[in-house]
Amino acid sequence: MAKDGVREMHKWLRRLKMGMLAITVGTLMTGCKILITGQEVAKQAKKKDNQILIGFSMDTLREERWQKDKAIFEQKVKELGGDVKTLSANGDDNLQLSQAEQLISQGVDVLVVNPHNSKTTAAIVNKAHKEGIPVIAYDRLIMNADVDLYVTFDNVKVGELQAKAVVDHMAKESKGNMVYLGGADTDNNAKLFREGAMKVLKAEESKGKIKIVYDQYTKDWKPEEAMKNMENALTANKNNVQGVVAANDGVAGGAIQALSAQGLVGKVPVSGQDADLAACQRIAEGKQTMTVYKPIKSIASKAAELAVALAKGEKIEVKNKVHNGKINVPSVFLEPVVVTKDNLVQTVIRDGFHRMEEVYKNVPKDQWPK
């Protein structure tokens, strides 16, 4: 059956399922009637079309990094002979649920979910499993659900790397007051980043080297919310802030806007994460201290390979497990990389993640790395 024909079959099946219908088909050989449900017809259609279909339910495509995840994931699945249907919820829990239901109804073999809300997306796992569809949690863990597989970076380590970089920079300058700006409190990763950061910061605070004067999550990871939080931190401490651990580059960007208004850009170290182009430019310009580069090609390609393997029914062996409140989820951890002004060329530029001309476009050319 042609690919378009299969898609039309899926549309017909959705109408069939919604109407709670069944059809009877007379067989040529016996003349007897056989009841065929929509699910059985789907199985027959799949037998005729061996191409694997992967569903990718994404929280958002607003940030640059997620656009890269989408592109690399789709390309890798297609290289492996499959097809991908990707839907983005733009940070809307209800929309993500309805989009996941849409992907399930289209007969995907595996559903990959990058959750906006780590708790409410448990409903997606339950619905997928009712249809016999395995679920992979992408980058963020889905809580309290029987998730089949989790692919991510070591997110506690990410937080540790962020805090250590800021503390080390402060050691060169001065000791003092520390601000922590987290991610969205609905994102389990944000809690893991904070856990890692606080391991480092609390240890330094116990030695009397720093004082944590502000600790706040950032609603929906929005830079404008981060800017407000940073403004509040500066006001409460009369600008007496010597370090900012920001959970990602969007949060860092908002913090740096607030610092800029007080003439503190480049004077206060700020961390980040994701190696967004704007953040790498700020690092090149000396406005942001570091970012954590999570090679998107690694996670997107690995998730694609695992999704296709699951679709084929292959056995997957993993070394790690993470408890999500219900089960120990088989997990694949990838290594994050610290990026500073000293290794921009050896990391994001060498990997082709960003081009030299893009990263250093605001830096005089005679100051570019040789």
Helices and strands as residue ranges (DSSP letters): H 3-18, E 23-26, E 33-36, H 38-48, E 53-58, H 64-79, E 83-88, H 93-105, E 110-114, H 122-130, E 135-138, E 149-153, H 155-173, E 176-181, H 188-206, E 210-216, G 219-221, H 223-236, E 243-246, H 249-261, H 277-285, E 291-293, H 296-311, E 320-323, E 328-334, E 337-339, I 345-349, H 356-359, G 365-367
